[in-house]
Amino acid sequence: MAAYIARRMFLMLPTLLGILFISFVVVQFAPGGPVERVIAQLTGADTGGTSRISGGSGSDFGARPPGQVGSGDTNSKYRGAQGLDPAFIKQLEKQFGFDKPAPERFALMVWNFARFDFGKSYFRDTTVLQLIKEKLPVSMSLGIWMTLLTYLISIPLGIRKAVADGSRFDVWTSAVIIIGYAIPGFLFAILLIILFAGGSFLNIFPLRGLTSDGWANFPWYWKIIDYFWHLTLPLVSMALGAFATMTLLTKNSFLDEIRKQYVMTARAKGCSETQVLYGHVFRNAMLIVIAGFPGTFIHAFFSGSLLIETIFSLDGLGLLSFESILNRDYPVVFGNLFIFSLLGLAINLISDLTYMWIDPRIDFDAREV
């Protein structure tokens, strides 16, 4: 087991390096960049997603009127840079590190990331780690509670559907689950806002933030109530699709196991249905369910929460990454990418180790990585 863990951890290094390299190459060919972002601010052409961020080093450049000269070779590679002082453009390039060749920039980024030094945001006057620290509570709240809610509901329901396969209960719950799966999470979020958050009907739940104003002064029990009061609608919106997928996965996994020969043997020996289900079937059927845990958790923690964070005005990592991509804030983009890639690899390793805990017959030492 120790050898397997060591091999997996060793393989994380080239995997992370490959992810960073591919992303870095893609960025080199992507149109626009931080230099163009500042030029757009100076020329008044900064619109759309880039206008959502203010302050930071970009606004500092805006306070310095560049000299007006004829366009030259230095400015020709930047759209909208005609008429700006070439020395000012070179200063921008140095500020963002683009005065160095691409291989040197990549090597420096890898060296800094190896020491968990992600640098400072281009357009926010703070470090990347501080930004992530500020946004992390929102994404952790959505990811952890959504994953727990999904598993706590889906696994018992999937087992019940497998036991009652073909019954009226199985049919109508399957219909509800399929309808829920077909509804996009963001569309269901809008429906919940209309119904329960001051839309056209009831005004029960809040629309903004993770806590109410003055939350720090609340009694401890009221802090908990207020926290889950704000989380109710976002969690319900996010859990809808994952809930359907996990329930059907659990049901089908248990059905496959129930039909196997060892289950018939256990029943022939006089074991009760509860003993058969939870003493024999459960351990084997849960393996495939556990295999989906890393994907479910990462999806809920990052990509799955992007639209929900936007709709409910929750300032989390998903929204931060999206805005950073729009604004070409590369330190934040690559910092988030590195952290989530590392987190995903670690959770996959933990998932494999959980297999052994559930079924000790699995031997990773004899497995080729």
C-alpha positions in Angstrom: 0.0 0.0 0.0 2.8 2.4 0.9 4.5 1.7 -2.5 1.2 2.4 -4.3 0.7 5.7 -2.5 4.3 6.7 -3.2 3.8 6.0 -6.9 0.6 7.9 -7.2 2.1 10.9 -5.4 5.1 10.8 -7.7 2.9 10.7 -10.8 1.0 13.8 -9.5 4.1 15.9 -10.4 4.2 15.3 -14.2 0.4 15.5 -14.3 0.4 18.9 -12.7 3.3 20.0 -14.9 1.4 18.8 -18.0 -1.8 20.6 -17.0 0.1 23.9 -16.4 2.1 23.5 -19.7 -1.0 22.9 -21.9 -2.9 25.8 -20.2 0.2 28.1 -20.6 0.5 27.2 -24.3 -3.2 27.8 -24.9 -3.0 31.2 -23.2 -0.1 32.2 -25.5 -2.5 31.9 -28.5 -5.6 33.3 -26.8 -6.5 36.8 -28.1 -6.2 39.7 -25.7 -4.2 39.8 -22.5 -3.5 42.0 -19.5 -1.6 44.6 -21.6 -4.6 44.9 -23.9 -6.8 45.1 -20.8 -5.0 48.2 -19.6 -4.9 49.7 -23.0 -8.7 49.2 -23.3 -9.1 51.0 -19.9 -7.0 53.9 -21.1 -8.8 54.3 -24.4 -12.3 53.8 -22.9 -12.9 50.6 -24.8 -13.1 48.4 -21.7 -16.6 46.8 -21.8 -18.3 43.5 -21.0 -16.7 41.2 -18.5 -13.5 43.2 -18.2 -15.5 46.1 -16.7 -16.5 44.1 -13.6 -13.1 44.6 -11.9 -11.9 47.9 -10.7 -8.9 49.0 -8.7 -5.5 47.3 -8.4 -2.5 47.8 -10.6 -4.6 48.4 -13.7 -6.2 51.5 -12.3 -2.8 52.8 -11.3 -1.7 52.8 -14.9 -4.9 54.6 -15.8 -3.9 57.5 -13.6 -0.8 58.1 -15.8 -1.6 59.8 -19.1 0.8 58.2 -21.7 2.6 60.4 -24.2 1.0 60.7 -27.6 3.3 59.6 -30.3 3.0 58.0 -33.7 2.4 54.3 -33.8 5.6 52.2 -34.0 6.7 48.6 -34.1 6.4 48.2 -30.3 2.7 49.0 -30.4 1.7 47.2 -33.5 1.3 43.8 -31.8 -1.3 45.3 -29.4 -4.7 46.2 -30.6 -5.7 49.7 -29.8 -2.1 50.8 -28.8 -1.6 53.1 -31.8 -0.7 56.6 -30.5 0.6 55.4 -27.1 4.2 56.0 -26.0 6.3 52.9 -26.8 8.1 53.3 -23.5 4.8 53.1 -21.7 3.9 49.9 -23.5 7.3 48.5 -22.5 6.6 49.4 -18.9 3.3 47.5 -19.1 5.0 44.5 -20.5 7.6 44.6 -17.6 4.8 45.1 -15.1 3.0 41.9 -16.2 6.2 39.9 -16.9 5.8 39.9 -20.7 9.3 41.4 -21.2 10.7 37.8 -20.8 10.4 35.0 -23.4 7.6 32.5 -22.9 9.9 29.5 -21.9 11.4 31.7 -19.1 8.0 32.9 -17.9 6.8 29.2 -17.7 9.9 28.1 -15.9 9.5 30.9 -13.4 5.8 30.1 -12.9 6.6 26.4 -12.2 9.3 27.4 -9.7 7.0 29.7 -7.9 4.1 27.3 -7.9 6.4 24.6 -6.4 6.8 26.9 -3.4 3.1 27.7 -3.4 3.9 31.3 -4.4 1.1 32.3 -6.8 2.1 36.0 -7.0 -0.3 39.0 -7.0 -3.4 39.6 -9.1 -2.9 41.9 -12.0 -6.0 43.9 -11.4 -6.7 43.5 -7.7 -4.3 44.9 -5.1 -3.9 41.6 -3.3 -2.1 38.3 -3.6 -3.7 35.3 -5.3 -3.6 33.3 -2.0 -5.4 36.1 -0.2 -8.1 36.2 -2.9 -8.6 32.4 -2.7 -8.7 32.6 1.1 -11.5 35.3 0.9 -13.6 33.3 -1.6 -13.0 29.8 -0.2 -15.7 29.8 2.5 -18.5 30.3 -0.1 -17.2 27.5 -2.4 -16.5 25.2 0.5 -20.0 25.7 1.9 -21.6 25.0 -1.5 -19.4 22.0 -2.3 -19.3 20.2 1.0 -23.0 20.6 1.9 -24.2 19.8 -1.6 -22.1 16.6 -1.7 -23.3 15.5 1.7 -26.9 16.3 0.9 -26.7 14.4 -2.4 -25.2 11.3 -0.9 -27.4 11.3 2.2 -30.5 11.3 0.1 -29.5 9.5 -3.0 -28.0 6.4 -1.4 -31.0 5.4 0.8 -33.4 6.3 -2.0 -31.4 4.3 -4.6 -31.3 1.3 -2.3 -35.1 1.5 -1.7 -35.7 1.7 -5.4 -33.5 -1.3 -6.1 -35.3 -3.4 -3.5 -38.7 -2.2 -4.8 -37.7 -2.5 -8.5 -40.7 -2.3 -10.8 -43.1 -1.2 -8.0 -45.3 1.9 -8.1 -42.8 3.6 -5.8 -40.0 2.9 -8.2 -42.0 4.2 -11.2 -43.1 7.5 -9.8 -39.8 8.3 -8.1 -38.0 7.5 -11.4 -40.3 10.0 -13.2 -39.6 12.7 -10.6 -35.8 12.0 -10.8 -35.8 12.1 -14.6 -37.7 15.4 -14.7 -35.3 16.8 -12.1 -32.3 15.7 -14.1 -33.7 17.3 -17.3 -34.1 20.7 -15.6 -30.8 22.8 -15.7 -29.7 23.9 -12.3 -29.6 27.6 -13.2 -33.1 27.4 -14.6 -34.4 25.7 -11.4 -32.6 28.4 -9.4 -34.5 31.1 -11.2 -37.7 29.3 -10.6 -36.9 29.1 -6.9 -36.2 32.8 -6.8 -39.5 33.6 -8.4 -41.4 31.3 -6.0 -39.6 31.8 -2.7 -37.3 34.8 -2.9 -39.4 37.8 -3.6 -40.1 37.1 -7.2 -43.9 36.9 -8.0 -45.0 34.9 -5.0 -43.4 34.4 -1.6 -40.5 36.3 0.0 -39.0 33.7 2.4 -35.3 33.3 1.4 -32.5 35.9 0.9 -31.0 36.6 -2.5 -27.5 37.7 -1.6 -24.5 36.5 0.4 -23.7 33.7 2.7 -24.9 35.5 5.9 -27.0 38.5 6.9 -25.6 41.9 7.9 -24.5 41.9 11.5 -24.1 38.1 11.5 -21.0 38.3 13.8 -23.2 39.7 16.6 -25.8 37.0 16.4 -26.1 34.3 19.1 -24.4 31.1 18.1 -27.6 29.2 17.4 -29.0 32.1 15.2 -25.7 32.2 13.3 -26.3 28.5 12.3 -29.9 29.2 11.3 -29.0 32.3 9.3 -26.2 30.4 7.5 -28.4 27.6 6.3 -31.2 30.0 5.6 -28.9 31.7 3.0 -27.7 28.3 1.7 -31.1 26.6 1.2 -32.0 27.8 -2.4 -28.4 27.5 -3.8 -28.0 24.0 -2.4 -31.4 22.8 -3.7 -30.6 24.2 -7.1 -27.2 22.5 -7.3 -28.3 19.2 -5.8 -31.1 18.6 -8.4 -29.0 17.1 -11.2 -26.4 15.4 -9.0 -29.3 13.9 -6.9 -30.8 12.3 -9.9 -27.5 10.9 -11.2 -26.4 9.5 -7.9 -29.8 7.9 -7.1 -30.0 6.0 -10.4 -26.3 5.0 -10.1 -26.9 3.5 -6.6 -30.1 1.7 -7.8 -28.4 0.1 -10.8 -25.4 -0.9 -8.8 -27.5 -2.6 -6.2 -29.6 -4.3 -8.8 -26.5 -5.8 -10.5 -25.3 -7.2 -7.1 -28.7 -8.5 -6.0 -28.9 -10.6 -9.1 -25.5 -12.3 -8.6 -25.1 -15.9 -7.4 -23.6 -15.1 -4.0 -26.8 -13.3 -3.0 -28.9 -16.4 -3.8 -26.4 -18.5 -1.8 -26.8 -16.2 1.2 -30.6 -16.4 1.0 -30.4 -20.2 0.7 -28.4 -20.2 4.0 -31.3 -18.5 5.7 -30.0 -14.9 5.9 -32.6 -12.3 6.3 -33.1 -9.6 3.6 -31.5 -7.0 5.8 -28.5 -9.2 6.3 -28.2 -9.9 2.6 -28.6 -6.3 1.7 -26.3 -4.7 4.2 -24.0 -7.6 5.1 -23.2 -8.8 1.6 -24.6 -6.5 -1.2 -23.8 -3.1 0.3 -20.0 -3.4 0.4 -19.8 -4.5 -3.3 -22.5 -2.2 -4.6 -21.0 0.9 -3.0 -17.7 0.6 -4.8 -19.0 2.2 -8.0 -20.8 4.9 -6.0 -17.6 5.8 -4.2 -15.8 6.0 -7.6 -18.0 9.0 -8.5 -17.2 10.9 -5.3 -14.2 12.9 -6.6 -16.0 14.0 -9.7 -19.1 14.9 -7.7 -17.1 16.9 -5.1 -14.9 18.8 -7.6 -17.9 19.6 -9.8 -19.8 21.0 -6.8 -16.8 22.8 -5.5 -15.9 24.6 -8.6 -17.5 24.4 -12.0 -21.0 23.4 -10.8 -21.2 26.4 -8.6 -20.3 29.1 -11.2 -23.9 29.9 -12.4 -25.3 29.4 -8.9 -22.8 31.8 -7.4 -23.7 34.4 -10.1 -27.5 34.0 -9.7 -27.5 34.2 -5.9 -24.7 36.8 -5.7 -22.3 34.4 -3.8 -18.7 35.6 -4.2 -16.9 32.3 -4.4 -14.1 30.6 -6.3 -16.2 29.7 -9.3 -17.1 33.4 -9.9 -13.6 34.5 -9.2 -12.1 32.1 -11.8 -14.7 33.1 -14.4 -14.0 36.8 -14.0 -10.3 36.3 -13.9 -10.5 34.5 -17.3 -12.6 37.3 -18.8 -10.1 39.9 -17.5 -7.0 37.9 -18.4 -5.8 38.0 -14.8 -3.4 35.1 -15.4 -1.9 34.8 -11.8 -5.4 34.1 -10.5 -6.3 31.8 -13.4 -3.2 29.7 -13.0 -3.3 29.8 -9.2 -6.9 28.4 -9.2 -6.1 25.9 -11.9 -3.1 24.6 -9.9 -5.0 24.3 -6.6 -8.0 22.6 -8.1 -5.9 20.2 -10.1 -3.9 19.3 -7.0 -7.1 18.9 -5.0 -8.6 16.7 -7.7 -5.6 14.4 -7.8 -5.5 14.1 -4.0 -9.2 13.3 -3.8 -8.8 10.6 -6.5 -6.1 9.0 -4.4 -8.3 9.2 -1.3 -11.1 7.6 -3.2 -8.9 4.7 -4.2 -7.8 4.2 -0.6 -11.5 4.2 0.4 -12.0 1.2 -1.9 -9.7 -0.8 0.3 -11.4 0.3 3.5 -14.8 -0.9 2.1 -13.4 -4.0 0.5 -10.1 -5.3 1.9 -9.9 -7.8 -0.9 -8.7 -5.0 -3.2 -4.9 -5.0 -3.3 -3.3 -1.9 -4.8 0.2 -3.1 -4.3 -0.4 -5.8 -7.0 -2.0 -3.2 -9.4 0.0 -1.6 -12.2 -0.4 2.2 -12.1 
